[in-house]
Amino acid sequence: MKGRPRLAVRLLQAQALVIGVGGVTLVVAAVLVAPQLFHIHLIDSGVGDLDAQVHAEEAFASSFIISVSVAAVAALVTAGAISWFLVRRVSRPVELLARSAQAVAAGNFDVEVPEAVFSSELDQLSSSFNDMAHRLAETELTRSRLLADLAHELRTPLATLEAYIEGMEDGVLATDAASWAIMLAQVERLRRLASDLRVVAAAEEHALGLHLEASDASLLAANAVAAAAPRYLAKGVLLSLTSSHERLDVMVDSIRVEQVLANLLDNALRHTPAGGSVTVGAHRGPGDVRIDVSDTGEGITAHERTMIFERFYRADPSRVSADGGGSGLGLTIARAIIADHGGTIEATSAGTGHGTTFTIRLPSLPTPGRHRGPAPSSNAYRTSGQRTS
């Protein structure tokens, strides 16, 4: 608050008080204690001549005062210099931290507090503050981008709903099942968008609250394939599962990982035409477990390999699926969830028309048993909906 002394002034006042107390103690010792002790020693040494005693005491007093004065001045100068040095080394980082905190409070997160090398505590405080400011900057950037992206994505469904409502009011459009179906589809699109936005915001801020447990990656892949099989059957796309016989243990939130696989399978189905195929495989890698989702669909360019994980990015913005298309957040959510597990996800493709492979890599756990039994290593979900080897 205004009117209060600075930290450096307070510290210097404290140092001056300590030095002052030391000086007073020295003066008391020089004036009261030292002469009396010297006089007692003279008598004990057998000096009985009064003139000799006076002369010796005067010589002692003058030499003692000169010596103490010189020592006191040197000590005061040295103590003052050291105190000023220490005060500046301590107060400077705190002052910088205070100014940076004021900047953050005003909404400026682009601050950087220099490292405080004077002590480990101050250095830890500076590092923690920089980390906090960085996290706040990321959160603010995420919020701003989400608001901008949300405003953009809301335009199409809202414009469609508005057009149909006005058309039905004016009698231009018939109030029939087809019109209601289109409007309901846009409402569902808005609902899905709101749900996905909530998940992606939590994922990018590492606030998903993962419940980690040892899980078998092969089983997770099989569950995701089984859940997606009816949708693939309806479109006429072959869905296959390949996995090794050994157990592939990973420490994950199984629900979140299955959500990632569901997003990848939905994306593959959206971009794979009827008659194509999608293969899901789980295998052990060097120090990790790899889950691949490969399709024979449209493929992507080298530029799109990184762009497809950005929010609301679509390779072809004009293309939507029969159900109105995805929210544009599925791959963003997938990347954020896998990153929260300490893993990676990447896309590879030979180019447009050559299909795409998404590869998830998760840190593996030691596996007690190498084999799980005579389970088949390849399964396919065909048009009959039954699993065949």
TIGUDO-513845 format. One record per residue: x, y, z of N, C-alpha, C in turn; residue in three letters. Coordinates in pm, whole numbers, padded with zeros to 5 digits, always signed. Atoms other than C-alpha are relative to their C-alpha. Layout:
BEGIN
XYZXYZXYZALA;...
END
This chain:
BEGIN
+00084-00119+00000+00000+00000+00000+00087+00125+00000MET;-00076-00124+00006+00106+00361-00056+00025+00053+00141LYS;-00035-00056-00129+00284+00532+00232+00085-00092+00085GLY;-00081+00093-00077+00454+00220+00362+00142-00005-00055ARG;-00139+00005+00048+00836+00194+00347+00025-00122-00088PRO;-00036+00112+00086+00995-00028+00087+00074-00106+00083ARG;-00067+00111-00069+01143-00365+00179+00146+00032+00024LEU;-00142-00033-00017+01497-00238+00122+00021+00094+00116ALA;-00013-00095-00111+01442+00051+00365-00018-00072+00133VAL;+00023+00075-00124+01301-00186+00627+00122-00084+00037ARG;-00115+00085-00027+01594-00422+00593+00121+00083+00043LEU;-00111-00086-00040+01848-00136+00612-00020+00054+00140LEU;+00028-00045-00135+01676-00002+00923+00033-00108+00102GLN;-00030+00111-00090+01703-00344+01083+00150-00019+00014ALA;-00145+00014-00007+02070-00369+00991+00064+00114+00080GLN;-00053-00115-00074+02135-00018+01124-00024-00016+00149ALA;+00029+00022-00141+01966-00110+01452+00099-00100+00060LEU;-00095+00100-00050+02187-00416+01488+00139+00062+00016VAL;-00132-00064-00008+02501-00213+01412+00005+00101+00114ILE;+00005-00098-00108+02390+00062+01653+00011-00064+00137GLY;-00009+00071-00128+02338-00185+01937+00142-00049+00023VAL;-00139+00044-00014+02682-00327+01868+00093+00114+00035GLY;-00083-00116-00031+02835+00023+01872-00016+00047+00143GLY;+00024-00042-00139+02671+00115+02202+00068-00097+00097VAL;-00065+00100-00086+02794-00208+02354+00151+00021+00003THR;-00144-00023+00007+03146-00131+02233+00040+00123+00081LEU;-00031-00121-00076+03138+00222+02381-00007-00025+00150VAL;+00013+00031-00143+03014+00095+02716+00120-00080+00048VAL;-00116+00081-00039+03291-00163+02722+00126+00084+00006ALA;-00122-00081+00006+03554+00097+02627+00006+00102+00113ALA;+00001-00109-00100+03446+00364+02877-00007-00053+00142VAL;+00025+00044-00136+03334+00166+03179+00079-00123+00041LEU;-00058+00129-00039+03486-00179+03171+00151-00002-00015VAL;-00142+00014+00030+03828-00158+03007+00090+00077+00098ALA;-00090-00071-00092+03981+00122+03225+00006-00063+00139PRO;+00002+00060-00133+03871-00043+03549+00082-00130+00004GLN;-00077+00125+00006+04015-00378+03447+00150+00029-00009LEU;-00143-00034+00015+04344-00213+03342+00057+00049+00133PHE;-00047-00052-00130+04371-00032+03677+00021-00115+00098HIS;-00013+00116-00090+04317-00357+03868+00125-00080-00035ILE;-00118+00076+00041+04586-00530+03661+00130+00074+00038HIS;-00119-00076-00040+04832-00247+03732+00033-00025+00147LEU;-00021+00021-00141+04784-00285+04106+00047-00142+00028ILE;-00039+00140-00020+04807-00663+04085+00143-00027-00046ASP;-00136+00022+00051+05132-00633+03890+00107+00062+00089SER;-00095-00055-00095+05294-00442+04179+00043+00142-00031GLY;-00035-00140+00032+05307-00090+04025-00065+00088+00108VAL;+00055-00077-00112+05267+00121+04338+00016+00149-00017GLY;-00021-00142+00022+05394+00456+04209-00124+00060-00064ASP;+00123-00060+00049+05091+00682+04163+00020+00065-00136LEU;-00027-00065+00128+05253+00884+03882+00011-00103-00113ASP;-00013+00105+00103+05340+00564+03699-00136-00057-00036ALA;+00134+00050+00027+04985+00439+03736-00078+00096-00090GLN;+00073-00100+00080+04840+00765+03598+00052+00003-00141VAL;-00059-00004+00134+05087+00770+03310-00042-00123-00082HIS;+00036+00123+00072+05014+00406+03222-00147-00001-00039ALA;+00143-00001+00031+04639+00455+03244-00032+00099-00113GLU;+00020-00096+00108+04654+00768+03022+00047-00057-00135GLU;-00051+00061+00124+04868+00581+02767-00096-00108-00051ALA;+00095+00106+00039+04628+00286+02773-00128+00060-00059PHE;+00125-00061+00045+04323+00513+02735+00014+00058-00140ALA;-00016-00061+00132+04464+00707+02440+00017-00106-00110SER;-00022+00104+00102+04588+00398+02255-00126-00084-00020SER;+00122+00081+00012+04268+00209+02335-00107+00073-00081PHE;+00101-00078+00072+04046+00492+02208+00032+00007-00149ILE;-00039-00007+00141+04247+00529+01887-00026-00133-00070ILE;+00016+00132+00062+04245+00155+01820-00148-00035-00019SER;+00144+00031+00009+03876+00115+01897-00069+00087-00104VAL;+00061-00091+00097+03785+00421+01689+00027-00046-00143SER;-00035+00048+00134+03974+00292+01385-00076-00128-00032VAL;+00070+00127+00022+03827-00056+01429-00150+00022-00019ALA;+00144-00025+00010+03476+00085+01479-00036+00058-00136ALA;+00028-00059+00133+03495+00301+01164+00010-00106-00109VAL;-00016+00106+00101+03628+00006+00961-00115-00099+00007ALA;+00110+00096-00015+03362-00223+01104-00131+00059-00051ALA;+00124-00063+00046+03083+00028+01039-00006+00008-00152LEU;-00003-00010+00146+03193+00085+00678-00020-00138-00063VAL;+00013+00135+00054+03230-00288+00615-00141-00055+00021THR;+00135+00049-00029+02902-00374+00786-00104+00071-00087ALA;+00095-00073+00085+02722-00099+00595+00002-00048-00143GLY;-00012+00047+00139+02858-00215+00260-00062-00140-00017ALA;+00055+00136+00009+02775-00579+00329-00152+00002+00016ILE;+00145-00009-00020+02430-00485+00456-00070+00050-00125SER;+00060-00053+00123+02357-00280+00145+00000-00105-00110TRP;-00008+00106+00101+02475-00565-00076-00106-00107+00024PHE;+00098+00104-00031+02261-00821+00105-00143+00050-00020LEU;+00135-00056+00015+01958-00592+00111-00039+00007-00147VAL;+00032-00009+00143+01979-00532-00263-00022-00138-00060ARG;+00015+00135+00055+02023-00903-00338-00132-00063+00043ARG;+00125+00057-00048+01718-00987-00127-00120+00078-00051VAL;+00117-00082+00033+01489-00694-00204-00025+00011-00150SER;+00018-00018+00144+01552-00671-00579-00091-00107-00060ARG;+00093+00100+00054+01391-01007-00668-00143+00017+00050PRO;+00135-00018-00055+01099-00933-00435-00069+00117-00068VAL;+00059-00115+00069+01044-00592-00598-00041-00037-00143GLU;+00035+00044+00135+01052-00747-00946-00124-00090+00003LEU;+00114+00090-00015+00809-01014-00829-00128+00078+00027LEU;+00118-00083-00030+00574-00750-00688-00050+00073-00124ALA;+00042-00070+00122+00575-00551-01014-00062-00098-00100ARG;+00055+00099+00091+00516-00869-01214-00138-00045+00045SER;+00132+00038-00051+00228-00966-00986-00103+00107-00031ALA;+00091-00107+00036+00073-00624-01045-00037-00008-00148GLN;+00027+00012+00144+00108-00678-01422-00097-00114-00028ALA;+00090+00113+00018-00059-01019-01399-00140+00035+00048VAL;+00130-00040-00052-00338-00873-01186-00072+00093-00098ALA;+00059-00091+00099-00392-00613-01461-00032-00070-00132ALA;+00034+00075+00121-00428-00888-01723+00114-00020-00097GLY;-00116+00019+00086-00076-00883-01869+00078-00122+00048ASN;-00065+00124-00042+00050-01241-01852+00136-00020-00065PHE;-00129+00013+00069+00355-01182-02072+00110+00061+00086ASP;-00103-00048-00092+00592-01131-01779+00098-00113+00026VAL;-00104+00099-00028+00914-01305-01690+00086+00053+00114GLU;-00082-00039-00114+01078-01279-01348+00137-00065-00013VAL;-00135+00060+00013+01458-01326-01371+00027-00098+00114PRO;-00038+00096-00103+01615-01612-01180+00068+00072+00117GLU;-00060-00057-00121+01705-01522-00822+00106-00097+00050ALA;-00108+00094-00032+02044-01684-00772+00051+00017+00143VAL;-00050-00026-00136+02090-01542-00420-00032-00115+00095PHE;+00038+00110-00089+01901-01826-00251-00094-00093-00073SER;+00087+00099+00064+01716-02143-00343-00148+00034+00020SER;+00140-00035-00025+01395-02013-00181-00049+00107-00098GLU;+00038-00105+00094+01388-01695-00392-00003-00053-00143LEU;-00001+00057+00134+01479-01892-00703-00124-00086-00023ASP;+00122+00081+00011+01195-02138-00637-00123+00088-00013GLN;+00113-00093+00007+00956-01848-00582-00010+00061-00140LEU;+00001-00059+00134+01058-01686-00913-00043-00101-00104SER;+00036+00104+00096+01031-02013-01104-00149-00034+00009SER;+00142+00031-00018+00690-02089-00954-00088+00112-00055SER;+00079-00112+00053+00564-01742-01042+00001-00001-00152PHE;-00006+00006+00147+00688-01775-01401-00089-00112-00053ASN;+00086+00111+00042+00515-02113-01429-00148+00039+00010ASP;+00139-00043-00017+00193-01964-01292-00042+00098-00108MET;+00033-00098+00104+00205-01671-01533-00014-00068-00136ALA;+00007+00072+00127+00270-01909-01823-00131-00078-00011HIS;+00126+00075+00001-00025-02128-01724-00120+00093-00018ARG;+00109-00096+00016-00250-01823-01691-00007+00053-00142LEU;-00001-00047+00138-00138-01702-02033-00059-00106-00094ALA;+00057+00107+00082-00218-02042-02184-00151-00010+00018GLU;+00144+00006-00027-00558-02045-02015-00074+00114-00068THR;+00064-00115+00064-00638-01696-02140-00002-00016-00151GLU;-00004+00023+00144-00525-01786-02491-00103-00105-00042LEU;+00099+00103+00029-00736-02101-02481-00141+00057+00005THR;+00132-00060-00012-01036-01901-02363-00032+00089-00120ARG;+00023-00091+00113-00995-01638-02635-00023-00077-00130SER;+00016+00079+00122-00950-01896-02909-00130-00077+00000ARG;+00126+00073-00008-01244-02099-02785-00118+00091-00032LEU;+00110-00093+00026-01470-01793-02790-00007+00034-00149LEU;-00001-00033+00142-01358-01701-03141-00046-00118-00085ALA;+00039+00119+00075-01391-02057-03270-00148-00032+00020ASP;+00140+00029-00028-01726-02099-03099-00092+00093-00078LEU;+00081-00095+00077-01864-01783-03256-00007-00038-00147ALA;-00003+00041+00142-01754-01910-03596-00085-00125-00024HIS;+00069+00127+00021-01896-02259-03552-00151+00010+00024GLU;+00143-00013-00029-02232-02141-03418-00077+00063-00115LEU;+00071-00073+00105-02310-01938-03728-00082-00091-00090ARG;+00069+00085+00097-02402-02225-03959-00127-00063+00056THR;+00126+00058-00051-02650-02418-03737-00102+00105+00039PRO;+00096-00104-00037-02803-02097-03604-00063+00064-00123LEU;+00054-00057+00123-02838-01954-03953-00100-00095-00065ALA;+00093+00098+00055-03003-02278-04069-00131-00002+00076THR;+00121-00002-00082-03246-02278-03777-00082+00127-00024LEU;+00070-00126+00023-03328-01913-03832-00070+00000-00135GLU;+00059+00003+00134-03389-01966-04203-00124-00089-00004ALA;+00113+00091+00002-03619-02262-04145-00118+00055+00082TYR;+00108-00056-00082-03815-02089-03867-00070+00114-00075ILE;+00060-00110+00077-03865-01776-04079-00075-00052-00121GLU;+00067+00056+00117-03951-01985-04384-00132-00066+00035GLY;+00123+00063-00045-04210-02184-04191-00102+00104+00045MET;+00092-00106-00039-04358-01865-04044-00061+00071-00120GLU;+00048-00069+00120-04385-01704-04389-00073-00092-00096ASP;+00066+00094+00089-04524-02019-04545+00082-00040-00120GLY;-00086+00035+00113-04230-02051-04783+00042-00147+00010VAL;-00037+00139-00021-04126-02385-04629-00115-00074+00066LEU;+00108+00082-00056-04364-02665-04547+00036-00045+00140ALA;-00020+00051-00136-04407-02761-04184-00023-00149-00002THR;+00014+00144+00014-04343-03126-04247+00113-00072+00071ASP;-00100+00080-00070-04129-03410-04116+00141+00032-00047ALA;-00134-00029+00054-03838-03321-04345+00058+00128+00063ALA;-00046-00126-00059-03818-02962-04213+00036-00018+00146SER;-00028+00025-00141-03840-03077-03851+00126-00083+00016TRP;-00120+00084-00009-03571-03338-03915+00127+00083-00017ALA;-00117-00087+00022-03331-03076-04049+00024+00088+00122ILE;-00015-00087-00116-03397-02846-03754+00051-00079+00121MET;-00047+00083-00110-03352-03128-03504+00147-00038-00018LEU;-00141+00032+00026-03024-03221-03673+00091+00116+00037ALA;-00080-00116-00037-02898-02865-03625+00005+00019+00151GLN;+00000-00007-00146-03005-02868-03260+00096-00104+00058VAL;-00092+00104-00045-02816-03196-03214+00145+00041-00025GLU;-00135-00049+00030-02514-03039-03380+00044+00102+00105ARG;-00032-00098-00104-02529-02751-03131+00028-00070+00133LEU;-00020+00073-00125-02561-02995-02841+00136-00069+00002ARG;-00128+00069+00008-02263-03198-02960+00117+00099+00006ARG;-00104-00102-00004-02060-02882-03012+00023+00050+00142LEU;-00014-00047-00138-02131-02761-02658+00069-00105+00086ALA;-00062+00107-00078-02037-03099-02511+00148-00014-00032SER;-00140+00015+00040-01714-03124-02711+00083+00119+00044ASP;-00074-00118-00046-01615-02768-02623+00035-00012+00148LEU;-00027+00018-00142-01645-02849-02255+00114-00099+00022ARG;-00104+00101-00015-01427-03158-02294+00135+00053-00046VAL;-00129-00046+00051-01159-02991-02506+00059+00110+00088VAL;-00051-00103-00091-01135-02695-02267+00062-00064+00123ALA;-00054+00070-00117-01086-02930-01972+00128-00074-00035ALA;-00118+00077+00040-00836-03142-02166+00121+00090-00020ALA;-00113-00089+00028-00621-02849-02278+00049+00069+00126GLU;-00043-00060-00127-00612-02712-01923+00038-00108+00101GLU;-00039+00114-00084-00525-03060-01784-00092-00013+00123HIS;+00098+00005-00109-00844-03064-01577-00103-00111-00024ALA;+00094+00108+00029-00999-03389-01697-00024-00089+00122LEU;+00015+00086-00116-00946-03563-01363+00011-00147-00037GLY;-00018+00137+00046-00805-03886-01506+00003-00098+00116LEU;-00003+00109-00097-00863-04208-01311+00086-00112-00059HIS;-00095+00092+00062-00554-04410-01399-00006-00137+00065LEU;-00005+00138-00046-00547-04788-01371+00067-00085-00106GLU;-00064+00090+00096-00358-05074-01532-00106-00062-00090ALA;+00097+00051+00097-00543-05171-01850+00074-00067-00115SER;-00055+00070+00116-00484-05396-02149-00037+00078-00126ASP;+00025-00080+00120-00446-05184-02465-00073-00081-00107ALA;+00069+00083+00098-00560-05478-02681-00149-00008+00030SER;+00140+00007-00039-00882-05503-02483-00070+00134-00026LEU;+00057-00131+00027-00940-05128-02510-00030+00017-00149LEU;+00021-00008+00145-00897-05147-02888-00118-00087-00043ALA;+00111+00090+00035-01135-05445-02907-00134+00060+00040ALA;+00125-00062-00044-01400-05260-02705-00042+00113-00093ASN;+00032-00110+00089-01377-04955-02930-00049-00051-00136ALA;+00042+00058+00128-01406-05171-03243-00141-00057+00011VAL;+00133+00058-00019-01708-05355-03104-00107+00109+00006ALA;+00097-00108-00011-01882-05026-03021-00027+00068-00134ALA;+00015-00068+00129-01820-04881-03370-00052-00091-00110ALA;+00036+00096+00105-01911-05199-03562-00135+00028-00065ALA;+00129-00024+00066-02282-05116-03619+00003+00117-00099PRO;-00008-00116+00091-02199-04776-03775+00075-00037-00127ARG;-00075+00045+00118-01943-04935-04006-00085-00094-00086TYR;+00086+00093+00071-02190-05208-04097-00103+00075-00083LEU;+00102-00077+00070-02452-04949-04190+00055+00070-00123ALA;-00058-00071+00114-02213-04766-04424+00066-00095-00099LYS;-00064+00094+00090-02061-05079-04574+00151+00012-00003GLY;-00146-00009-00012-01704-05021-04452+00048-00113+00089VAL;-00054+00113-00075-01502-05320-04333+00085+00050+00115LEU;-00075-00038-00119-01370-05280-03977+00070-00123+00055LEU;-00079+00115-00043-01087-05514-03872+00082+00034+00124SER;-00081-00015-00121-00898-05569-03547+00116-00097-00005LEU;-00119+00085-00007-00544-05700-03527+00074+00034+00129THR;-00075-00023-00124-00349-05744-03203+00088-00120+00028SER;-00090+00109-00038-00068-05949-03056-00064-00084+00109SER;+00054+00090-00101-00134-06244-02824+00034+00044+00142HIS;-00042-00037-00135+00053-06091-02531-00084+00115+00055GLU;+00072-00107-00067-00105-05860-02278+00081+00129-00012ARG;-00065-00129+00020-00026-05493-02344-00046+00095+00110LEU;+00042-00080-00115-00046-05323-02005+00044+00144-00011ASP;-00027-00144-00004-00069-04945-01987-00075+00058+00119VAL;+00065-00068-00111-00156-04710-01699-00080+00117-00057MET;+00083-00099+00068-00449-04512-01839-00137+00009+00067VAL;+00143-00010-00029-00801-04390-01782-00070-00069-00117ASP;+00052+00081+00110-00971-04661-01987-00116+00068-00071SER;+00114-00067+00063-01286-04456-02047+00047+00109-00096ILE;-00052-00108+00086-01087-04162-02186+00071-00056-00123ARG;-00070+00057+00115-00869-04383-02408-00102-00059-00100VAL;+00104+00050+00091-01179-04556-02547-00072+00115-00069GLU;+00056-00118+00065-01318-04208-02612+00088+00047-00114GLN;-00093-00037+00106-01005-04127-02813-00016-00094-00120VAL;+00013+00097+00109-01038-04449-03014-00134+00018-00071LEU;+00131-00024+00064-01408-04376-03075+00007+00120-00093ALA;-00016-00118+00086-01315-04031-03211+00077-00034-00126ASN;-00080+00038+00117-01052-04182-03440-00081-00089-00095LEU;+00082+00087+00085-01293-04449-03564-00111+00079-00069LEU;+00101-00085+00064-01566-04190-03629+00063+00083-00112ASP;-00069-00078+00102-01313-03976-03817+00034-00087-00121ASN;-00034+00090+00110-01197-04276-04023-00125-00037-00081ALA;+00123+00035+00070-01556-04372-04105-00050+00117-00084LEU;+00047-00118+00072-01639-04016-04209+00077+00020-00129ARG;-00084-00027+00117-01353-04009-04458+00033-00125-00081HIS;-00020+00123+00077-01369-04367-04588-00130-00035-00072THR;+00124+00029+00074-01621-04442-04866-00042-00145+00017PRO;+00050+00137-00005-01838-04752-04879+00087-00092-00085ALA;-00089+00093+00068-01637-05056-04981+00143+00008+00048GLY;-00135-00015-00055-01326-04928-04802+00015-00080+00128GLY;-00027+00076-00121-01172-05068-04489+00078+00085+00100SER;-00073-00063-00111-01040-04955-04151+00053-00111+00089VAL;-00064+00102-00082-00795-05158-03942+00051+00063+00128THR;-00048-00044-00131-00726-05116-03571+00095-00107+00053VAL;-00100+00095-00051-00413-05276-03424+00066+00050+00126GLY;-00071-00032-00124-00248-05284-03081+00123-00088+00008ALA;-00126+00075+00002+00117-05386-03058+00098+00061+00099HIS;-00104-00048-00091+00416-05355-02826+00113+00062-00079ARG;-00114-00066+00062+00688-05111-02923+00116+00006+00097GLY;-00115-00013-00090+01029-05028-02774-00029+00097+00114PRO;+00028-00085-00115+00929-04899-02432-00139+00060+00003GLY;+00136-00054+00001+00571-04821-02527-00096-00099-00064ASP;+00103+00079+00068+00245-04962-02660-00058+00087-00111VAL;+00046-00074+00117+00127-04860-03006-00139-00049-00042ARG;+00133+00031+00054-00236-04847-03122-00015+00076-00130ILE;+00014-00060+00132-00289-04784-03493-00144-00009-00048ASP;+00130-00002+00068-00610-04683-03671+00027+00042-00144VAL;-00035-00025+00141-00555-04714-04048-00123-00014-00087SER;+00114+00007+00092-00810-04642-04319+00048+00009-00144ASP;-00029-00007+00144-00820-04663-04700-00076+00114-00063THR;+00084-00110+00045-01005-04335-04730+00073+00108-00078GLY;-00042-00113+00084-00931-03990-04866+00148+00034+00014GLU;-00140-00038-00020-00585-03944-04715+00014+00148+00027GLY;-00027-00141-00030-00426-03613-04618+00135+00039-00057ILE;-00128-00051+00050-00144-03394-04742+00098+00015+00116THR;-00102-00017-00103+00183-03337-04557-00031+00120+00089ALA;+00035-00120-00078+00061-02992-04448-00110-00030+00100HIS;+00116+00029-00084-00258-03135-04301+00033-00094+00116GLU;-00033+00097-00106-00078-03390-04082+00003+00064+00138ARG;-00001-00070-00128-00032-03131-03808-00125+00086+00017THR;+00115-00089-00009-00326-02904-03891-00126-00071+00046MET;+00125+00069-00031-00589-03173-03845-00025-00011+00150ILE;+00020+00006-00145-00532-03168-03467-00041+00134+00058PHE;+00043-00130-00048-00621-02798-03444-00152+00004+00011GLU;+00144-00009-00020-00966-02702-03321-00072+00045-00126ARG;+00092-00034+00108-01239-02693-03587+00065-00006-00139PHE;-00061+00012+00133-00994-02770-03868-00067-00112-00078TYR;+00053+00102+00090-01147-02957-04160+00075+00010-00132ARG;-00073+00000+00126-00955-03063-04469-00084+00059-00112ALA;+00091-00056+00098-01260-02978-04677-00119+00060+00076ASP;+00105-00061-00080-01482-02724-04494-00140-00016-00060PRO;+00131+00011+00064-01761-02768-04749-00058-00140+00013SER;+00045+00139-00006-01781-03142-04685-00058-00031+00137ARG;+00061+00046-00123-02021-03269-04421-00058-00136-00025VAL;+00055+00133+00013-02141-03617-04353-00151+00005+00008SER;+00145+00005+00002-02498-03731-04361-00060+00049+00130ALA;+00055-00043-00129-02543-03651-03992+00039+00142+00036ASP;-00036-00140-00025-02416-03297-04029+00146+00020+00030GLY;-00143-00012-00023-02048-03372-03978+00034+00006+00147GLY;-00044-00005-00139-01843-03380-03662+00010+00144+00048GLY;-00011-00134-00056-01792-03086-03431+00131+00067-00039SER;-00131-00055+00031-01436-03040-03557+00094+00000+00119GLY;-00079+00002-00122-01303-03109-03208+00050-00139+00037LEU;-00033+00137-00037-01263-03487-03206+00149-00026+00008GLY;-00145+00025+00001-00894-03496-03299+00072+00088+00101LEU;-00058-00087-00102-00816-03199-03073-00014-00063+00138THR;+00024+00068-00127-00974-03384-02781+00091-00122+00013ILE;-00084+00120-00002-00786-03702-02874+00144+00035+00034ALA;-00140-00037-00027-00447-03528-02877+00019+00046+00144ARG;-00013-00051-00136-00510-03351-02545-00009-00113+00102ALA;+00014+00112-00094-00623-03672-02370+00125-00086+00000ILE;-00121+00084+00008-00326-03874-02495+00119+00072+00060ILE;-00110-00076-00058-00086-03595-02399-00008-00001+00152ALA;+00017+00006-00145-00234-03598-02046+00044-00135+00056ASP;-00047+00132-00042-00139-03968-02031+00151-00017-00020HIS;-00144+00011+00025+00222-03890-02122+00032-00068-00132GLY;-00020+00064+00129+00176-04030-02473-00004+00099-00115GLY;+00005-00082+00121+00169-03902-02830-00099-00060-00099THR;+00084+00044+00110-00061-03922-03129+00042+00075-00124ILE;-00043-00063+00125+00037-03856-03488-00073-00064-00116GLU;+00066+00048+00122-00106-03895-03836+00103-00011-00112ALA;-00086+00019+00116+00073-04033-04141-00087-00037-00119THR;+00074+00031+00121-00044-04059-04499+00093+00015-00120SER;-00079-00010+00124+00108-04119-04841-00052+00109-00091ALA;+00055-00108+00080-00108-03836-04973-00147-00020-00027GLY;+00142+00004+00031-00455-03766-05099-00035-00127-00079THR;+00045+00121+00067-00637-04083-05197+00069-00127+00045GLY;-00078+00117-00044-00397-04317-05015-00026-00038+00145HIS;+00033+00038-00136-00562-04340-04674+00086+00070+00103GLY;-00068-00066-00112-00445-04223-04332+00014-00099+00115THR;-00023+00081-00119-00297-04392-04025+00025+00091+00118THR;-00022-00071-00126-00331-04248-03676+00068-00097+00097PHE;-00077+00084-00090-00076-04385-03429+00004+00061+00140THR;-00005-00040-00141-00116-04360-03053+00114-00077+00067ILE;-00106+00065-00077+00187-04432-02834-00017+00035+00148ARG;+00017-00017-00144+00145-04483-02459+00112-00073+00073LEU;-00104+00071-00078+00410-04570-02197-00052-00135+00047PRO;+00043+00135-00036+00396-04944-02131+00039-00032+00144SER;-00029+00051-00134+00392-05123-01796+00061-00139-00012LEU;-00051+00138+00002+00585-05443-01712-00116-00098+00001PRO;+00108+00099+00012+00370-05741-01807+00039-00128+00070THR;-00034+00123-00072+00366-06034-01563-00006-00123-00089PRO;+00015+00116+00088+00242-06284-01824+00017+00040-00144GLY;-00028-00039+00138+00363-06280-02179-00114-00037-00093ARG;+00104+00044+00092+00065-06463-02333-00135-00004+00071HIS;+00133-00002-00056-00306-06435-02278-00082-00121-00037ARG;+00079+00116+00041-00416-06758-02442-00011-00008-00151GLY;+00007+00024+00143-00516-06879-02785-00095+00094-00073PRO;+00090-00094+00068-00713-06566-02879+00053+00029-00139ALA;-00043-00028+00136-00703-06491-03252+00066+00135-00009PRO;-00074-00125+00013-00471-06215-03366-00066+00094-00098SER;+00066-00087+00096-00706-06077-03631-00148-00027-00001SER;+00144+00011+00006-01077-06009-03628-00054+00104-00095ASN;+00058-00094+00094-01300-05843-03885-00149+00009+00023ALA;+00143-00022-00012-01645-05689-03855-00052+00024-00141TYR;+00044-00009+00138-01810-05756-04190-00145+00046-00006ARG;+00135-00054+00021-02144-05658-04335-00106-00076+00078THR;+00096+00076-00079-02316-05932-04137-00002+00049+00145SER;-00009-00048-00138-02207-05759-03817+00059-00104+00092GLY;-00059+00103-00084-02055-06085-03688+00152+00006-00012GLN;-00146-00003+00000-01689-06112-03594+00053-00132-00053ARG;-00059+00120+00060-01495-06358-03809+00149+00014-00004THR;-00148-00005+00000-01130-06450-03812+00051-00021-00141SER;
END
